[in-house]
Every structure is written in structure tokens, then in C-alpha cells.
């Protein structure tokens, strides 16, 4: 479309120039006595001037005919080739821009994925640390509970042994005191029962 318009404009310009060149001899024929002041080149009363104008118009028409058949087609080919080159370069530029946009999008997606993976790894490490701390706490609590239970058992055993020793010592001491004070040996069962009753009353 653009090429046809350009070619038509060139043809119109050539036609206009040819018409102007042909008009000069006609003006000379119509007004052969006309003479421009100070311009002998336009003295159409001079036969040499008319001949120069006719020859100039003829040469122009021949050149225009030759150019319209050879040079204009070459110019058209050059312009067409240049237009194709520009269109090709624009296509390559558009493709390059598309690839660049795709690369930028891939980069953004890779960055987003890397951030998501990093966050997931951090969350995983934190969760593993929390679970490990919870397991260690449970193991420590279980170990402490076992140790406390063992200590309570040992304390209860030691307390029982101590209470037994206290009752035995109390019984022996009571028998000794009764014998020293009364001179009579008190029955062992009687003293043991009394000591046991006194210890039970005191919560021993």
C-alpha cells in the first residue's frame, strides 16, 4: 500500500514537471513578442531560446521515460528491501523482547520458588528443633519422675528403718528404765505394746 502511494506520487510529480516543460513552448508560441525585463533567458521572441526550451523539454521527457522504466523500479526495489529489512529487524527485536520478558518472568518465578523453598526449610528446621526439644523435655521429665520415685522409695525405706530402730530403741530404753526404777523386769510384750501405742499416737 505504501509502496503504491509512493510510486504514484513520483509519477504525479514527473507528470507535473513534464506539463510545465511543455507549457513553456506553448507560452512562446502564444506570446512570441513577450520579453522579460533583465532576463534574456526568457526572451521567447528569440528563436534560440525557443529551441533551447523545446530541446530541454524533449530531453526531460526522455529522461523521465527512462527513469520511470529503470531507475524508479530500482528505487522501488531498494525501498522495498529496506522496508523488509526494517520489518525483519523489528520482528527480531520483538522476539528478543519477548524472550527477555520470558527470562525475567522465569527469574522472578525462580526467585519466588527459592524464597518459598528457603522458608519451607526454615520452618522444617524450626519444627524439627521444637520436636527435638519436646522429646528431650519428655525424656528429662520421665527421668526426673523415675528418680523422684526412686528417691521417695528410698526415703520411705529409710524412714521405715528409722522408725523400726526408734521403736526398738524405745522398747529397750523403757525396759531398762523400768528395771532400774522398780527393780523388776517388765514383760517384753507389754513394753513393746505400750511403745507401739505411743508411736502410733504420735504418727510414728
Residue pairs with C-beta under 8 A, 6 or more apart in sequence:
2 83
3 76
3 79
3 80
3 83
6 76
6 79
7 72
7 76
10 72
11 68
14 64
14 67
14 68
17 60
17 64
18 57
18 60
18 61
18 64
21 53
21 56
21 57
21 60
21 61
22 57
24 53
24 57
25 50
25 53
25 54
25 57
27 34
27 44
28 44
28 49
28 50
28 53
31 44
32 44
32 45
33 45
34 44
34 45
35 42
35 43
35 44
35 45
36 42
36 43
40 46
40 49
41 49
42 49
43 49
44 50
44 53
163 199
163 204
166 199
166 204
167 192
167 195
167 196
167 199
167 204
170 195
170 198
170 199
171 188
171 191
171 192
171 195
174 186
174 191
174 194
174 195
175 185
175 186
175 188
175 191
178 184
178 185
178 186
178 191
179 185
179 186
